[in-house]
Amino acid sequence: MLMIRAVYHLPLRAVRGFVSSLITLLALGLPVPCYTRICRRAKELGQELTKLSRKRPTDIVFDSTGVKVYGEGEWKVRQHGKVKRRTWRKIHLSVCPDSHEIILSELTTSNKADDLVASQMIPKLPKSVKTTYGDGAYDRQAFYRSSYVRGIDPVVPPRRGGRLSQETDKPWMKKRNDNLKVIQGLGGDDEARQVWKKLSGYHRRSLAETAMYRFKRSFGGDFRSRKLDYQRAKLYAKSLAMNKMAALGMPQGQWVLT
């Protein structure tokens, strides 16, 4: 029922009526939970990191984005300035770049670092995963360490101005040092970074941004619920709905000569 609510943007009471009418049309004779029970059950969903897909991918791309919980609209703030307090949450997704399905999703407060959340998600990934991709926000020890423990190869661009790590007791930083050496060997400028991205296959990470775009276009960029528990339940339902859409059929691109 939460998936129906997410897809059709309905309030809970309207969802109950929709499902009740659907069951009547299908002559199933099944009971429909009341509004209060839906709220209570929803609170228990999505409170732990749970796999959202049975796929066993070899590659995973990470990304995060902000969503507004409540506050003034963007146009009003731009035109007249901020008056009321605005509250934001952060959505973290790990996506399979081949099937476009969300493997894990997490919702945190806006001040939670991307690399720390990803380092908590990596141990929950399928054992088939061999490579993870992330942007410069994941160029932190926590992400490298968590990937190293799982035997996963992290593909993350070192930050501009980054230096080689001299900490020999941290073997998980060797991958980052190797990336820096390659970039410096190619010239150390922006063009060298672009060449490294092509050589390492880093551009697969852009599929995570595609997933974020699909997510916001399908379900909006805000949450109606005020409590974090209910927001996580809604994120869980939206992620399942998005995976269902991907399973039913993704657009197939084809090159056309003009």
N, C-alpha and C positions, 0 to 999 in steps of 0.2 A: 504493500500500500504506500510505503514511503517512496518507492521508485515511481509509482504512478503520480504521486504528488510532485516529485521533482521534475518529471517530464512535462506534465501539463500545468505546472505552476498553480496548483489548487490549494486552498486552505484545508485543514484536516477534516472539518465537517463536510466540506464538499467532496473530499476523497471518499469518505464513508458512504455518502449518497451515491457516488459514481460506482463504487464497488458493489453496493447493494443492488443497484439497478442492473449491473452486468450479471450478477449471480442469478437474479430473477429471470433475465432474458435467456440465460443458458440453462435454466431449470436445474440448478445444481443442488439447491436446498442446503447450502452451507451457511453457518452463522457468520455474521459480520461483527467484529469487535466494536464496542462503543468508543466514543471520542476519548474518554478518560483512559481506557485500556490501551488505546493506540499510543497516547502520550507516555504512559508508564513503560510500555514495551520499547518504544523508540529510545528511551533514555539508556537502555542496556546495550544498544547496538553500537558498534564501532569504537568501543572504549579501549580496545587492544589492537595492536598491529596484527592484522589478519590478511592472509593471501586472498586476493580478489579474483584470481584466475588460476586455472589448472595448467596453464602453459608452462613449459620448461625452457625458457629462453636462455640464450648464451650471452646476450648483451642487454644491458639495462641503462636507460638514460634518466638522469635526475634533473628536476627543476622545481622552482617554488614561485608562488605569486601571492599577492595580498588581496583580500576581499574585505569589504566594509560590512560591519555588523549594524551599526546605526550611526547617524550623524547627518550633517548637511550635505547636499548634493555638490558635485564638482563644479557645476556652472555657477551656483550661488557663491561658492568660496572664491572662484576666479573673479567674479564681478564685484563682490561686495566684501570679500575677506571672511576669515573664519570667526565665528561668534560662539558656537556651541562646540562642546567636546565631541570628537569623533573617535570611534573604536574600530580597530582593524584586527583581522586574524590572518594567519599565514597558512596556505595550502602547500603541502609538499607531496609531489608525485614521483613514483618510480614507474617508468613506462617501458614496455617491450617495443623496440623500434620496428620489429618485423610485423607483429600482429596489431600494433597500436593499442593494446590493452593495458589498463592500469594494473600493475602487479601489487603495489602497496600504496596507500594514501595515508596521510597524517595531517592533523590540524593542530596548530600551536598558536601561542600569542605572537604578536608582531615582532617582539624583540628576540626571538629564538634564532640562533645562528643556523644557517643551512647545513653546514658541515656536521654539526652535532646531531641534528635530526637524521641526516643521511647515515651517519655512523651507527645509529640505533636501528635503522631500517635494513642495513646490509646483512646482519646476522639472520634476518627473517626471509631473505631472498632464497629462491630455489637453489639447490646445490649445483644445478647445471650452469649457473651464471659464471662466466669467465672474464667479462670485461664490463666496467662501469664508466659512464661518461658524465661529466659535469662541467659547468662553466667556472670562471675564476673564483666564485664564491666558495667553491669546494676545495680550493687550494690551501688546505689546512691539515695539520697533523692528524686530527681525529678521523678525517675521511681516509687518508692514506693508511693509517694504522688499522682501521676496521677492515679495509680492503685487503691488506697484507695478511691479517689473521685468517681471512676466508680464502686466501690464495687467489684473489681476484686482481686483475690488471686494471688500475685506474688510469683513465685518459682525461687529464685535467690540464688546461693551459696554465703554466706558472704566471704569477702576477708580474706586471711590468716593473722592472727594478728589483726583481727577486734575486736572492743570492743563494749560492750553493750551501747546503747544510753541512756543518762540520761535526755534527753529532754522530759519531761512528756507532754508538750504542742503540741507534734507532734505524734498523735496516729498512723500515717502510719508507724512509725518505730517499732511498737510492733511486726509485723511479722518478721522483721529482728532479733530483740532481741530473739524471740522464736526459730528461726533457730540456732542462736549462742548458746543458752542454750542447745538445743538438741545435737549439735556437741560437746560441752564441756562435756555434760553428758556421751557421748559415748567414751570419752577419749581425744578429742581435737586434735588428730593427723590426718594424711592423711587417715588412715583406717576408722576413725570415719566420715570423710567427705564423703568417698565412701558409707558407710552405710546410711548416711543421704540422699545422692542422690538417693539411691534405695528406701528408705522409702517415699521420697517426689515425686517420679516419675520424677525427674529432667532429666533423660536420654532421655526423649522425645525431649529435646532441640536439640539433635543431628540431628533431621530431618531438622532443619534450615540449618545446614551445608550441608546436602544432597541437599537441594534446591539451595544453593549457588554453589555447584559443578555442578549441572545440568545446572544452568544459565550460568556459564563460559564455560562449554563444548559446550553448544548449540550456544552461541552468542559471545564467546571470552571474553578476560579480558581487553578490552580497548574500548575507544570511538573515533570515527573519527572526530566528531564535536568538535570545540574549545569552543563554547559558551555554558553556563550552561543551557539556555532555550532549545536549541536543544538537549542537552544531556538528559534533563529530558523527553523530548518528546520521545526520543529513548528508554529510560528506561521504559516508559509507554507502548510503543508498544511491547517491548521484554517481559514484564511481562504478557501482554495479550496473546502473542503467547505461552508463557510457560504454562499458564493456559489452553489454548486450547489443547496443547499436553497432559497435565495431564487428561483433560476431555475425550480425545479420547482413552486413555488407559494407565495405569501404569503397570509396570511389577509386576506379582503376585508371590511372593516367596512361596516356599513349602519345608517343611522339608523332607529330604530323608534319610532313614536308609542305612548305608553302612556296 
